[in-house]
Amino acid sequence: MDELLITVKRALDYSTALTENANLKAQLGTRYHMENIVAESAAMQNVCEMIRKVAPTDATVLIYGESGTGKELVAKAIHAYSQRKKKPFLAVNCAALPEPLLESEMFGHVKGAFTGASSNKEGLFESVCGGTLFLDEIGAMPPSIQGKLLRVLQEKEVRRVGSNENIPIDARVLAATKRPIGDPAPGRQVPRGPLLPSQRHSHRD
């Protein structure tokens, strides 16, 4: 019973962990521009410079930083300066969901794939539809889902839970972690992206 309550609570917490900003197009005009990121230190100026460099590309970017250093703000700034800025920005906290729910939310599922799957559901990779998907706390993602994510990044297609059909997707992935997650797999280059300075060293940044 306690385990069930914990699972339900984590599912409810998901409403705040998953962010879909309906007014993002209007907000991106000013809110997430570099001018709104306090960057008086050399470290933060370097972060802003890296944002300018990686934003126009379609590369997958991994952002390092402790909790509270503004990793999602950096991800939104990259999106705002990218060619995908007029498309959706979706975000999910990988540490906030149990494995089955995270897998379903990311990749979608088909009717009957598991108990309670009463209809087909598209995942975030399909929903983002030409936009940017931000995976926060990717270091907490279970290895089984990491393997499926790697395949999606390589093949540019997703397979819903319970299905054998591959669905083409168009999504840029930005990810963040507060701890190193090791080197990428052989043949897979993931730009390390901005390393945000610790709050212990800079309170304003």
N, C-alpha and C positions, 0 to 999 in steps of 0.2 A: 504493500500500500504506500509506504514512504517513497519507494522508487517511482511508483506511478505519479505521486504528487510532484516529485522533483521533475519528472518528464513533462508533466502538464505545465508546471511553472516555467520551464525553459521554453516550451512552445509559446506560452503567453509572452515571455520576454522577447520573443522573436519579433513581435510587432514593433519594438523599438530598435531591434538589431538590424532588421532589413529596412533599408531606406530607399524609397522611390519618390523623388522630388518632383511633384506634378508641375511645379512652377519653375523648373530648373532653367528652361530656355530664357526666361526673363531675368532670372537671377545671375546667370552666367555673364550677362553683359557687364556687370561691375563687381559683384560680390567676391568672385573667386579670381579676380585679376591679381597679378603680382603686387600691384600697388597696395593691396589690402593685407599683405603678409608682412608683418614687422620683420625687417631684415637689416638691423643695424650692425650685427656681428658679421665677421668674415664667414663664419660657418653657414649662417642663413643666407648670405649673399650667394654663396656657392650653391646652396639648394635652389635658389631662384634661377641661377644660371643653368643648372641641370634641367630644371623644369622647361625652360625655353628651348633647350636642345632636344629633349626627348619628346616633347609634346607633338611636334609636327610629324613625327614618325608613327608607325603603327606597331612599335615594339612592345612586348610585354615588359613591364617595369616592376621591380621589387623595391619597396620603400622600407627602410629600417628606421626605427625610432621607439623610444620608451613610451609608455602610456601617457597621454596628455600632451605630446609634442606636436600634434597636428597632422598626423599621417593622412587622414581622410581629406583634410583641407588641401594638402599637396596633391592628392589624387584628383580632386575636383578642379584644381588649377590646371593640371595636365590635360584634363578633359576639356576645360574651357578654352585652352589654346590649341586644341587639336582640330583636325578636319572633321571630327565626329561631334563637335560641340552642339550641333542642332539636333542630335539624336539623344536618346535617354541615357541617364547615368543611374545605374543601379548598384546598391552596395549590400553586402551580407557579412555578418560577423561569424566566421567559421567556428569560433569557440562557444557560441551561444546556442548551438543546436545539436541534438543527438544525431549520430551518424545517419540513420535512415531518413530523417527529416531533411538533413543537409543535402543528402544525395538527391532526394526528390525535388527540393527547391532549386538546385543547380541544374539538374539534367531533365527534370520533368518525369512523368510516369504515364502509363496507359491504364485503362480501366481493368481492374482485377489484378493488378501487379502485386498488391498486398491488401491485407484487411483494411477496409475503409477507403480504398481507391475506387470510388463509385463512378468516376468519369476520367477521361483523358485530361492531363494537365501539362501545359508547357512549362519548361523550366526557365531560369533566369537567362541562360544563354540564348534561348529563343526570344524571350520577351525583350531583351535589350536591343535587338533588331537594328544593327548598325551603330550602336552606341558603345558605351564603356561599362564594363562590369568590374567593380572593385571588391576584392576578396580580402577583408580585414582579418587579422590573426590567422593567416594561412598556415603558420607553424603548428596550429592546433588541429589542422585538418587530418583526419584518419588516413593512413597510408593507402588504403584501398581506394579512397576517393581521389587522393593525389595521383594515383596511376591513371584513373579515368580522366582527370583534368589534363594530364600531360598528353593523352591521346587526343583530346579535344583541341588543344593548342597546336598539335602537330597536323592533324587531319582536317581541322576546320569543319568538323561535323560532330553532332551529338546523338547519343542513343538513349532514349527515355528508358527508365526503369521498367523492366518487363517486356521490352520491345526488341525486335531484331532489326528494326529499320534505322538507318542512319539519316539524320536530318542535317542538311548544310546550315551553318550558322555564320553570322558576320558580327563579330564582337571583339573589341580590344579588351585585354585583361590587365588590370593594375592590381597589385597585391601588396599587403603590408604585414610586417611582423615586428615584434619587439625583441626577438632573439634570432640569431643566425639559424638557418635551416639547412646548412650544408651546401655543397657545390651542386649545380644542376647536373642532370644526367648527361652522359657523353653525347656529343653532337647537338646538345640543346643549349643555346646561349640565351640567358635571361639577364638583361641589363640590371645591375645592382641598384641603380637609381639613387635618389636622394637619401643621404644618411642624416637624419635630423639630430641636432645637438641636444644633449641631455638638459632637462630643466634644472638639474643641480648646478649646471654651469652658466645658464642664462635664463633669467626669469622673464625678461621681456620677450625673447624669441621663443 
